[in-house]
Amino acid sequence: MRTAIQNLEESKIREVANAGMGRSDVLAFWFGEGDEVTPEFIRRAAIESLEQGETFYAHNLGLPELRQAVARYTSGLHRPVAADRIAITSGGVNALMLAIQALVDAGDEVVAVTPVWPNLTAQPLIMGARLKRVSLAPRAGAWTLDLQALLDAVTADTRLLILNAPNNPTGWTLSRAEQEAILAHCRRTGTWILADEVYERLYFEASPNACAPSFLDIAEPDERLVVVHSFSKSFLMTGWRLGWLVMPAAMTHHMGKLVEFNTSCASVFTQRAGVVALGRTDEVTPGVVAHLKACRDTLVPLLRELPGVRVAPARGGMYAFFQLEGFGDSLALAKRLVAEAGLGLAPGNAFAPEAQGWLRWCFASKDVSRLGQGVERLSGWLAARK
């Protein structure tokens, strides 16, 4: 087996979850998904597709109807995007891996802004790349970017810059000015940008299009930019494994070849559900965002009342990322909370070494009262340690 694979770290999030799965007494907030099922009309589209016998292979790049629907949806939020720039994938993580495979050779330098979902730093390592991390810095519980430090890190030797904004786990979001500066700099260095924007609609600040700033708003169609999206978060479709890529049109045919050698295609019945979801997005996404904002605004004040907690409201996403003073090992802390408090959270060091002592709490809970129950368990556990 390749050394790069042997050296990969296992997911610390999974390690914590495995310690508590199957326990009915654990309140679980460790994974990046809510507990609300996909809307019935989306499920019905998949059922009808199966009943019609659509159980065969599809085009590598996805059903034409879905690619066109994605193009219309994206164009409604950003600059016009043609369907020939779209590839449908088997989930957002598959889209990210395809992009990494398409752009990164062994030995290439890749810069990633961290803390970040661990897949985004593991995938370049799988390809044998040299990974350079540029860390956000916490200030009063909010993680912020030193823009100049990032620009200094990206040089003519940098093949790819990976950015996830709105960010998992911190909730940090790029401003338009920061995006413009980053894009201009990468034009000068010849660096590709891989923008993971799957949380763009889960954005709690005022914006013209009800979404976070996107590189698609400012980049030309043929620029060195690949943007990753997913149906998982904004459409309550985590288990469907359906996503898409936006890329320069000259790259799309070659991406189809990669899809063939990875998964061949996304399932047809899943794609039928995607077409319906995009066509009726106003019946799903605004309600999801409003509920998540209510969840955030419930959880964060409760956490702030606890001694030794540093936390700031996330500008986007579905997570509260907070520090518990006096604890150094996030993984050990998360395991103790499962075992001793019946509370399942993700350890901060799953996302970056610099996030030791931090915890991620997914606040996407259909029943908001569960968040209060979780804080009570954390409060009781802290009190018992005095």
N, C-alpha and C positions, 0 to 999 in steps of 0.2 A: 504494500500500500504506500502511496505517496506520503512523504514526510509532512507536507503541508496539511494533509488530512489528519494524520496522526496527532499533529500539534494543535488542531482546532480545539478551542475550549467548548465544552458542552454548555447549553443554555442554562444559566443560573435561575432564570425564571421558571423553567421546567423543573429544575431541581427542587425548588421550593414547592411548586404545585404538586409534584409527585409525592412529596412528604405529607400532603394534606388531602389529596384526591380520595374520594370514597368516604370521607368523614362528614357525616351529616351535621356535625356541630361546628363546622368551620364556615365563616363568612368569607367567601372567596372574591377578591378584587385583583387577582394577580395577572390575568390575561387582558389583552387589549381588545375586549369585546364586551358589548352589553348583554343583558339577559332578556332582551325583547326579541321575539321571533320576527322573521321576515314578513312583511305585510301579505295578507292573503292573496291579493290580486297578482302579486309577483310569483308566489308559489303556484297559483293556478295556471299561469302561463307555462311553467315547466311541466306541470302535470298534463296539460293538454298536449304539449309537444310529445311527451312520452306516450300518451294514449294514441297519438297519430303515428307512432312507430319511428320517431326521429331518434334512432339509437345508433346512427352511423357516423363515420368521420365527416368532418367539415373542412373547409379551406384552412390552410395553415394560418393565415392572417385573420381568420374569423369570418363569420357570416357577413356578406355585403350589407345586409340590413342593419346589423349591429355597428359595423364600422361607420356607416353613414349616420346612425343615431348618435354615436360618440362624437363624431365631427360636429353635428348640429349642437349638441349639448356643450361641447368645449367652446365653439364659436359664440355661443350665447353668453359665455362668461368672460371670454378673452378675445384676442384678435382672431380673425377667421382661420380655421384649421380645416384643411381638406381631408377627405377620407383616405387619400393615398398616403397620408402620414401616420395612419393609425394601424396598430397591430393589437389584436385581442389575445389575451394571455390567460393562463390557468392560475389566476390570482395575482395580487400585487407583488408577492415575493418572487414568483416566477418571472414577472416583468423585470424586476430588479436584476435577477440572475442573468436573464437574457441580455440585458443592457451591458452588464459587466463582461459577459462572454464576448459580446460584440466589440467592445472597446479596449479591453485590457489584455496585454500579453504578460507572460512571466517576466519579472524584473522591472515592469513599469512602476513609476511612482504614482500613488493615489493619495490624495488628501481628503480627509473626512472631518467634518465638524462634529464634535462629540460634547456631551453624552448623546448617544443615539441608539436606536433599536439595534441589537447586536448583529442581526443579519447583514446590515449595511457595512459593517467592518469585517465580518467573516468572509463575505463573498469575494472581495478582492484578494484576500489571503488564499482562498481556494484556488484562485487563478495564478498564484505565485507572485503577486504584486508586492511591492514595498509600500507599506501603509504608514502615512504620516498623519497624526491626529492634531487638530487645532481645537482646543477646549473652550467652550463657553465658560464664563465665570459667574458664580453666584453672588448676587448683591441683594441683601435683605430678602432672601428666599427666591428671587427672580434670577434666572440665568440669562446673561447678555453676551453679545459678541464683541470682541475686540477686532473691528474690521481691518485695521492696519496689520495686525498679527496674521490674519487670514491671507491678506493680499501678499504679505512678505513670504508666506509659506508656499504660495502657488507661484512657481517659476516656469521657465521654458522647459524644464525637465519634468514637469507635472503633466501626466497624461490625462488624468481625470480628477475632477473635484466633485465630491458627493455631499449634497445638502438635503436635509430633511426639515422642512418648515411648512406649516406648523410642526413643531418637533415633538417626537416621542422619545423621551419621557417628559421633557421640561416645560412644554407649552410655548417655548420661545418661537417667535415668528420674525422672518426677515421683513424689513421695511422696503418700500419701493426704492428709496435712495441707496440702500445697501445692495439691492439686486442690481441696480444700474451700475454701481461701482464694480461689483463682482463680474458682471458680464463684460464690461469694458476691459477689465484687467485680463480676463480669460481670452478675449479676442487678441490682446497683445501677446500673450504667452502661447497661444494655440492650444489651450487646454479645453477639453470637453467638460461640460457640466451635466451631471446626472442629478436631477431634481426630483426627490420623492415628495410629491404634493398630495398624497392620499388624504390628508386632513384639511385640505383647503376650504371645504365647505363647513367644517366644524370650527368656525371662526366667530369669536364673540365681540369683536370690535366693529364699529360702524364702517361699512364699505359699500361702494356703489353697486357691486354685483353680488353682495352677500357671500363673499369668499375672500380668502387671504390673498395678498399680492402674489402673483405668479410670474415666473420667467417668461411664460407664453404671452404676457401682456407687452413685453418690451423686445423680445428676440425676433429676428427675421426667420422665415420658414426654413432657410438652408443653413442656419447657424449650428455650431457644435453644441447642441442641446438635446437631451433626451429627458422627457418628463414621464414619470410613472404615476398611474392612478389605479384605483381599485373600487369595486362596488361594495367592499366590505363594510366600511364605516358609515358613509353617508346614506346607504340604502339598507342598512341592517342585514347584510348578506355575507357575514364573515365565513360561514361554512360552505358557501357556493364555489369558492375559489375561481373568481372571475375578475380580471383586471384588464388594463390596456396600457400601451405605450404611445407617446407622441414623439415623432422623430423627423429628421429631414427626409423628404420623399425619396431621395437617392439611396437611402439606407433601408427602406421598407422591404424591398424584395429580398435582400440578404437576411433581414431579420426573420422573414418567412422560412428560410432555410434552417436557421437556428431553432425556430419553433418545431420544425419537423424532427430535428434530432434530439429534442428535449421531451416534448409531450405530444407531438403531431398536431394537436389542435385542442381547443377548449370544447367541451361537450356541447352538442347542439341545443339540448333542452335547457342547459344553463344559460346559453346565449339568448334563447328566446325570452327567458326571464329578464335578462339584461335589457333587451329592447323595450319591454314593457316598463321596467323600472325607470329608464331614461325618459320615456314618453310621459310618465306621470310623476316626475320627480317632485313637483310642487305638493304632491299629496304625502310625501315621505320626508324629504330632507329638512324643510323648515321646521317641522314638528320635532324632528330629532335634535336639531340645533337648539331650539328653545328649551327642550327638556334637559339637554346636557348643560346648558347655562344655569338652569335651576339647580341641577345636581352640583355643579361647581360652587354656586353661591350658597349652597347648603353646607357642603363639606368644608370648604376652606375656612370660614369663620369658626367652625367647631374645632378644627385642628389648631387654629391660632390661639385658642384658649388653653391649650395644653402646655405645661411647662417644658421648656427646652425645644420647642418646635419652631422651625423657620420654614415658612411657606408663603408663596405669592400666588394670586389667581392666575391660572393659565390663560393666555390670550387666544389659544386655539387648542384643539385636540380633545382628549377625554381623560386627562390625567391630572392628579395633584402630585407634584414631586416635592417632597419635604424632607427636611433634615431633623434627626433626633440627636440633640447634643449629648455627648458622652458615650456614643457608640461608634466603634471604629469599623467593624466588619459587618457590612450590610447583609451578606448572605447568612451569617450566623444569627444576626438579629431577626431576619425574616423567618428563619426556621424556628427560632424561639417563639415568635409571635404565633406561628401556626400551632406549635405544640402546647404552649402555655396560655395563650389568649384565644385560640380558635379564630385567628384573624389572618387571612391570606393576602399578603402584599408582595410586590416584586422588589428584589434587592437592587439598590442603586448601582452597585458595582457590576451588575449585568450589562449596564449601558456604557460604562467607562470607568477606568481605575480612579479618576478624579471625583467620582460620585460615591465614594465610600462614605458610609454613614447616612446616606439618603435612601428613601423608599419611594416607590411609585404606587399610587393608589388609583386604579381605574374607577372613575365615578359614574360610569355609564350604567346606572341601576334603574330599572323600571320602577321599583318601589324605593322612593327617596328615603324612606324611614330606615332602610338597611344601612345607609351611610351613617346615620346617627347611632345605630346599634354598633356599628364597627368602631366609631370613635369612643363609645362607652367602653368597649372591650380594651381598646388601647389605653384609655385613661385609667381603667382599673388595673391593668398590667403595670403601668408606670407607677401608680400609687403603691402597689404591692412591693415594689423594689426599693422604696424609701427606707 
